[in-house]
Amino acid sequence: MHRPIWHRASRTLPRIALFLIFAGALLAQPPLLYNRSVTNAASYMPNGIPAGAIAQGSMFSVFGTRIGPSQGVSANSFPLGTTLGGISLNVVQGTTTVSAIPVYVSDGQINAIMPSNAPLGMAALQVITSNTRSNLTPVRIVPSAFGIFSALGTGEGPGILQNYIAPANQPVNSPTLTAQPGQVITLWGTGLGPVSFADNIAPQAGNLPVKTEVFVGGVSAALQYNGRTPCCSGIDQIVFTVPNNAPQGCWVPVYVRTAGTVVSNFVTMAISSDPNSCSTDVLPQFTSGYINGKRIGKAVAARADTIHDVGVIAPVEVTADYHLSFAFEPNPGPYPFNPVIAFPPMGTCTAYEEYGDMMDSSPLPDMAPKTIPLDWGAPLQLTGPGGAKTLTFGFSGARVGELGGLITNNILPGPLYLSPGSYNLQGFGGNDIGPFSASFSIPQPLTWTNRSSLNIVDHTQPLTLSWSGGDGSQAVAILGIAEDLPTNSSAAFVCMAPASASSFTVPPDLLSNFPLTRGDPLQSKDVIYLITMAGSSVNNLNASGLDVGITEYDSIMGKTVVIE
């Protein structure tokens, strides 16, 4: 028997009502701020490192969802207000509340000025949209914490540094618009500190009282100005002169130190006596090809050997042999930069900071090529003293795989493959790269003489690494990585030195943003690496379809440490 229509409707209406209630709840969801998402608007330094705080009077960014209009809105006239596009922000510390000054609001990101009178120390940030309040997210407020704007918008790579040629001719520095020793440079950033005038009006020019230092390739630069730029609230300019003894190169590291101890993010600038070009002292042919958009390819054999003696029951030494090959035609634009290609000059260091685990799933920005990889064809074949190996590959874009492994304490007895001697690499040709046969050598490894004694690293003191033997023609890269897993924060430094130098001392500024090792060492990952590369282990890989191709052997020695 059919039930009356009204009866069926009575069963359907509650379902419709529940759907409408659920849909309404979705539409009425409050704005959500992501955890630890308040960062300096220039450096994007993570909160879990010492300089990952927000300075009074600086521009900061906060990220979330439903925190602003779907179409971004920018403030475009003075005086600035505490509400923009219906969005306001409160900074709360106990019973004290101050209003941040929004200058850009959108659904996923807000840029705002931290008031010069914001309370110092830990506080909470809250976004208010149409009288709906977001969750609170923590923010640490300090007197100064400078960030340098970068041309790629990541806080890394080429910085927004203008070469002063004439008042109406101040191009942004790049590898094709280099600075010369002695030239005046204007650096853009935020975070020098509070000002005595209102933050919502056009800034007054004048040096700020905070002690400000600029270092170019590790060399202190003379300053002419450090204060607000008259155009933009919360934005600072630092005018300095390139030191005559600064190193030259395409990616010379630059950083700012405020109050004697607070170190900014590192950016790069190109310095050359030739204002239209630059050169590097590590793999110059390969880096030149990258800068000029040539089709480049590289096939690397590497041995990684790391002593693990922190957070383990018994020390173990893990050794593995790898192969890696990649080829692509870069589209670098006016500001070419890739962390694994853009080496700092010999004798200098650079640093990186980011959210995530650098040693696991969070590569540095701009590391992965943005263009389609070139096809090598069938797997390459490597022949050496240990016989022939077919180089199988694991993922698209680069071919990488293991050639052998060894873990002490009879955990993995071996065998290894890459021993000193002569090797031949053969390619069989693909859609983009033709057949080739290339030879390279693996030299006798150098000895890292103070590796076993490197246990505790004081981040306030210089760090010296020493070595002996090996191939003096090679370059040594010193890489340090420190990760704080609870705050999802990573920091790293890279220093370059000739192998013939036998030692290198890492300045404390490069360690200043390393998060300290936790009481539970499993909550931290801290490793120092000594890497030998280039030199006699490099040979040309001549294949049709490549403008520049090389083979190379790298030796990677690591040691886990405690940062304190």
N, C-alpha and C positions, 0 to 999 in steps of 0.2 A: 504494500500500500504506500502510495506517495505521501510524503509529509508535506504539510502546508508550506507555501513559500515563506510565510512569516517565520516559521520555525527554522528553516535553513538560513534565513537572513540573521536570526538571532544567534546562530552559531558562527556566522561569518563576521558579523560586526565586531565582536570582541577581538578577533584576529586583526581586523583593520585598525581598530583602536590601539592595540598593542604595537602594530607596525608604526602608526603615526607617532605614538609616544616615543618609540625607539628612535625613529628618524628625527624627531624633535630634539631628543637628547643629544644625538650626534651633531645636529646643527647648533646646539647651544653649548657645545664643549668649550671650556675656557681656554685661553691661550696657554701654551705649554713651552716653558723654557727648558732646553736640554741641560743635563747635568754638567757642571763645570764648563759652560759654554761662553763665559765672559772673557774676552781676550783683548789685548792691545790691537787697535785697528790696523796697525802697520805690520807688526811682527808676528801676530797670531801665536805667540808663545803659549804653550800649555800651562795650566794653573799649577801643576805639580812640580815645577822647577823654580829656583829662587827668583828669577826675574819675571816670572809669569804672573805679575800683579798689575794693577791698574793705578797709574799715577793720578793724583789730584790735578784737575785741569786738562786731562788728556782725552783724546778720542778713543772710544772703545767700541767693540762689536759684541753683540750677543745673538745667539742663534736659537731657533725653536720652530714651532709651527703654530699657525693661527695667531701670530703675535703682531700682525699688521695687515694692511690692505693687500689684496692680491696684486694690484699694480703699485709698484714702489712710488713713494712720495718723498721729495727732497725739499729741505728748507732752502729758500733762495733769497732771503733778504734779512737785514738786521732791523730791529733786535730779534734774536731768536726766542722762541717761546718754549714753555715746558710741555706743550702738547703739539703734536704734528700728526695730521691725518687721523685725529681722534685717538692717538696713542700717547700715553705718558708713562714715565718710569720713576719708580721710587727706590731710593737707596736707604736701607733700614739698618740701624745698629741700636739695639735696645729700644729706648724711648725716643731716639733721634731719627728723624726722617728728612731727607733732602731730595729734591727733584733733579734727576739728570735731564740734560737738554738734548732731545732727539734732533738729528740733522738728516736722517734717512730712515724710513720705516717701510717694511714690506712683510709679506706673509712669513718669510723664513729668517729674516735678518734685520736687525736694527743697529744703526750707528748712532752713537750719542756721546755727549761730553760729560765726563765725570766732574761735578762742580769742584771748584778750587777749595770750597769749605766742606767737602765731604769728610766724614769722620775717618781717621786712620785706623787700620787694623781690619779684622774680619767683619764683614757686613753681608747683607743679603740684598739682591736685586729682584724687583717685581715689576712686571709690565701690566698696565691697565688698559683694556680696550673696551670702549662703550660701557664703562662701569663694571666690567668683568675683570677680575684679578687672576693673574697667572700664579703658578707655584713660585716659591722663592728659590733662587739659586745663589750659591755663595760667590762672593767677590772679595778679594784682598786688596785694600787700598793703601798706597804708600806715597811718600813725598815725590819720588821720581822713579821711573822705570821706562827707559826710552826704547822706542821701536822705530826702525828705519823702513820707510815704504820701499817696496820692490817693484820693478817694472812688470813682473809677471803676476803680481798680486798674491804671492804666496809667502812673503816675508823672507824669501831666499833668492839667490841669484842676483842678476844685475839690479842695483839700487836706483832709486830716483835721485840721481846726482847730476846736476847741471854743470857743464863746462862753461865757465865764464870766458867769452871771447869779446863781447861788447854788450852794452846794456840791452840792446835789442837782438842779441845773438847769443843765446845760452842753451844749446842743445843738450838733451839728456845723454849722458855718457853711455857708450856702447862699444863693442869691439870694432866697429867701423867709424866711430866718432870718439876717439880716445882722448884722454887727458895727457898733458905733457908734464914732466917734473916742473914744479914751481907754478903751475897754473892754479887759479882760484876756482873752487868748487862750492856749489850750494847743495847741501844735503837736506832732504825733506823727511820729517818724521813726526812723532808725537810722544809726549811723556816726559818732557824736561821738568815739569812740575807746575805748581799753582801760580796764579798771577794775582796782583793786588786790585785789578779792575774787574768789572763784571765779565763773566764768561760768555754772555749772550750778545755782546756788542762787538763791533770790529776791533780786533786786538790792537793794542798800542805797541809800537816797535820799542825794542830795548833789550839788553842782555838780562837774562834771568840769573838770580844769585847762585843757583846750583853749580857746583864744580863740574865742568863738562870737558871731556877729552875725546879726541878722535884719533884712531889708529889706522894707518894705511899700510897694509902688508906688515903689520907689527911695529911700524915706525910712528912715533907721535907727530901729529900735524899741528901747525900753528893755527889758532882760531881768530877770526875777525868778528864773529857774531854768533850768539846762541840765545835765541828767544823766539817769541811768536812771530809768525808771518802775518803781515797786516791784512791779508785777504780773508783769512779763514780761522774761525775760533777753534781752539784746541789743537791747531797744527803748528809745528815748530820748524824753524830753519836753523841750520848750523852752517856757517860759511867758514871754510878752511882752505889752506894752501897745500897742494900735493908736495910732500917733502922731496927735496932734490935727491935724497938717498933711498927713496921708496923703491921697492922692486918693481920691475916692469912685467907686463903680461896681460892676457885677455881677461883673467878672472882674479884680480888682486883683491884679497879680502879687506873689508872695511867694517869697523864697528865703533860704537860710542860707549864710553864709560861715564856714568854720572855718580856724584857723591863719593868718588874714589873706589867704589866696590861693585856697583850695579852695572852689569854688562848687557848691552843690547843684543839683538839678533845680528848675525853677520850677513852682509850683502857683498857684492863684488863690483869692481870698476875696472875698466881697461886703461892701462897706462902705457904709453909708448912715445918715443921721440918722434915717431911718424904719426901725425894726427889722424891718419886714415886707415891704419891697420895695426894689428898687434900680433904677437907670436907667443907660444908657450915653450917651456923648457922640458916638458914631459910629453912624448909622442907628438911632436909639433906637426908632422905631416897629417896625422889622423885628426887632430883637433882643428887644423886649418880646413880640412875637407868638411868637417861638421859645420863650422862657422859659415862656410860658403855654400852649403846646401848640396854638397857632392854625394854621390852614392857610395856609402862607406860600409865596410864589413870587417868583422874581427872574429878570429877563432882563438880561443884561450884554453890552455891546459893549466890546471892549478892544483896544488896540494895544500890542504888546510889541516893544520895540526894545532890542537888546543888542549891545554892542561886545565882540567876542571877540578878545583879543590875547595870551592865554596858551596856550601849547602849540599854536600854529598857525604855519604858514609865513609868512603875511602877515595882518595884522589885517583882519577883516571886520565889517561891521555888518549884523545880521540883524533885519529888521522884518517883523512879521506882524500882520494884523488877524483877530480871532476874535469869535465869538458863543458865548454860553453861557446856557442857561436851565434852571432846575430848579424843582420845586414838590413839597412834601410836607407831611404833617401830622405834626409831630414828636411823639415820645413821650419827652420829656426826663427824666422822673422827677424826683426831688428835687434832682439835681445836673446841671442842663442845661449842656452844653458841646459846642461844635464849633469847632475852630480857625479856620475861615473865617468864623465869625459872632461868636465871643467875643473881640472886640477889647479890648486893654488900654486904660485911659483915656488921654486926650491927655497927652503929656509923659512917658509911662512905656513900659517895654519888658518883654517876656517872652521866654522861650527854650524851645526844644524839642531833645531829643536822642533818637535812635532808631537801631536797626539798619536797614540798607538804604539805598537811594538815594532821597532825598526828591524829587529832580528827575526821577526816572524812574518806578519802579514801586512805591514804598513811601510811600503817603500817610500822614499822621499818624493816630494812633488817633482814633476817633470822628469822622473827617472825613466819611465816607460815611453818609448817613442810614440808620437801621436799619428804617425803615418803608417801605411801598410808595409809589413816586412817584405823584404825581397826573398824570393824562393831559391834555396840552395840546390834543390833537387833531392836525389836519394841521400840517405845518411852518409856522412863523411867517414873516411877510414884513416885511422892513425896507426902508424907503424913505428916501433921503437925497440929498445933492447928487450922489452918483455913480449915482443911479438906484435901481431896486428889486432886492432880493436875496431869494431864497427860502432860509430858514435850514434847510438839511438837517442831519440829526443823525447821530451815529456810534454811540451806545451807549445802553442802557436806563438809566433813572434820572436822566440829565441829557442835554440836547441840546447838543452842542458841535461846532463846525466852523470852518474857515478862511474868511475873506472876501477875502483877498489877501495877497501877500507880496512882499518885496524883499530881496535880498542883494547887497551891494556887490561891486565888482570884476567886474561883469557876470556874476555867477554866476546870479542870478535878477533880471531887470530889472523885475519888478512885474507888474501894477499893485497899488497899495493901494486901499482903499475908504473907510476911516474918516477923513475930514478934518473940521475944525471946521465946525459948522453945525447945522441943525435936522433931526431925524429923527423918523420915525413908525414904530411897531411895531404890526403888526396880527396878532391871533390869530383863528382861525376856529372855535374851540370843540371840545371833546372830551368824553369821558365824565365828567371831573371839573371842568374849567375851561371857563367859557363864553366866547363871543366878546368881543373887546375891541379898542380902538384907543388907543394911548398914545404920547405924544410926549416926547422928551427932547432935550437939546442936548449937543454936544461943544464944550467951551470951547477957547480957544487954549491950547496946552500950555505948561507952565512950562519953564524951562531949568535943567538940572542943571549948575551953573556949574563945579563941580570934578570932574566925571566923568572928563575926559580925563587929569587928573593923579592919579587914584586907581589906583595900580598895586600898591603893596605895603602891606599892612595889618599893623601891629604889634599882635598880640593882647594885649599888655600895656599899650597906650596908648589913650586916647580916640580915637574915630573921628568926625570931623565931616563932614557932608554939607551943601552949600549950594545954594540954588536962587534963581531970580528969575522974575518975571512970573507968568503963569498966572492961575487963578481963586482968589482968596484965600478963598472960601467953602469950598473943598474941604479934605479931610483928606489928609495925606501919611503913607503907611506906608513905613517903611524896613525892608527885609527882607534879611538876610544868610544865606547858606547855605554851609556848608563840608562837603565829603564826602571821606572817606578810603576809596578803593575797596579796597585790600588788606585792611583790617580790617572792611569793610562797615559803616562808622560814619558817621552824619550828625549835624550840629548846625546849629541855626538860631536867629536872633533876629528879633523883630518889635518895632519901635518906632512909636508914633503921635505925630504933630505936626500942628498946623494949617498949611495952606499959607502963611498970612500970616506965619508965623514966619521964613521965609527960610533957616533953618538948624536943624540938630539935631545934638547930640553924643551918640554912643552910648557909654555907660560901659564901661570895660575888663571889668567882670564879665560883660557880655553876650558878650564875645569869648573869655573865659578857657577855655571848653570847646570852642573850635574846633580841630579837628586841623590841624596845620601842613601846608603844601603840600609834597609830596614832591619830591625831586630830579628825578624824572621827572614833570613836571606832568600827564601823561596819567593818572597814578594818583590825581589829585585833581580835584575840581570845586569851585571857589570863586567865588562871584558875590555882588555887592551890587546890590540893586534899590532904586529910588526909585519909589513907586507913588502916583499921585494918584487919589482916589476921592471918592464922596459929593458933598456940596455941591450946586451948581446943576445937576450932571449927573444928579441923581436926580429922578424923577417917579413919581407913583402909577400903578399899573397896576390899574385898576378892572375886575375880572372876577368874575362869579358863580362861586362855588366856592372863592374865595380870601378869607381874612380880611384878609391883608396882602399886597399885591403891589407891586413896584417895578421900574422900569427904571433902569439905571445905566451910565455910561461910566467905564472905568478906563484910565489911561495907565501903562504899565509900562516903565521904563527900567532897563537892566541894564549892568553892567560886570564882566568877569572880573578877578580879582585874585589875588595871591599872599599867603597867610597865613604870617607868620613870627613 
